[in-house]
């Protein structure tokens, strides 16, 4: 009997998981790379957030969706007028807010500056702010307070419906998530969120 006459051994059957891997390998690898990139972008570059409350009206309204970019504050300090997103400060955690909850407010005072609210007017270092972006003038008084270095004084644009620095104090820079720079939803209200302050 020659080698040509010998029966050919049957190939072992291919397991189903290997068939699936061979047929979908490219798709699975593409999906894995996309997922890793999405996690890296969300963690270090930008992320989407939605507005849950009225505290930033009329600038931002409940249901608006924004892009929060995370790179600029690695290169520079926040500036007056920036709209910032941040993790819950300790005084709010002490009254029951979750540490991972995010808040959004406008930067009013920087470290070393003095902020006051008198007769419906916000003052920074004794100078009145021109604020055409607020819902209405504040109906409360705040004696002058000096913002510590490494902290911010933040307020909602809806001055009288905002849980902000005039209630709980100064925001540590370490709590910052990033800067809100674009509203992308609803589409009819898409716009860049630029600072109106000098």
C-alpha positions, 0 to 999 in steps of 0.5 A: 500500500503506497502513501497515496493509498493511505486514508487521509486523517480527518481534520479536527473540528474547529471549535465554535469560539474559534470560528467566531473569532476568525470571522469577527476578529477585525470587528472585535479589535476595532471595537476594542480600540474604539472603546479604549480611545473613548475612555482615554478621551473622556478621562483626559480630553473632553466629556459630555454632560447635561444640565440638570437644574436652573442654576445657570439660567439663562445661559444654560437651561435644564436638559442642555448638553455641553462639552466639558474640555479637560486640557486647558486647566493643565496648561493654565489657571481658570479665568474669571468668567469661565464656566467650570464643572467640578466635583462636590466640595466638602461642605456640600458632601457634609450635607448629603451630596455625593462626592462624585456629583458634578456641579456647574458654575461661573468663576467670579473670583480668583485666588487673592481677590475679594468678592462682595454682593451689596445692593444687588451688585457683585463686586470684585476687588471693589469694582462692580461686575457688568453682568448682562448674562444673569437672570436677575440681580442677587437679592442677598448681601455678602460681606467682602470675602477674600478668596484663598490661593488655590481656590475660586469663588463661583456663582450660578448665573441664576443668582437667586436660585443657585447653590454656590460659593455665597452659600458654601464657600470657596471651591478648591482648584483640585475639585475641577473637572474641566471647563464648559466650552460648547453647548451642542444640544438642543441643536437650535441653541448650539453655541460656544460658551465664551467668557463675557468677563474681561 
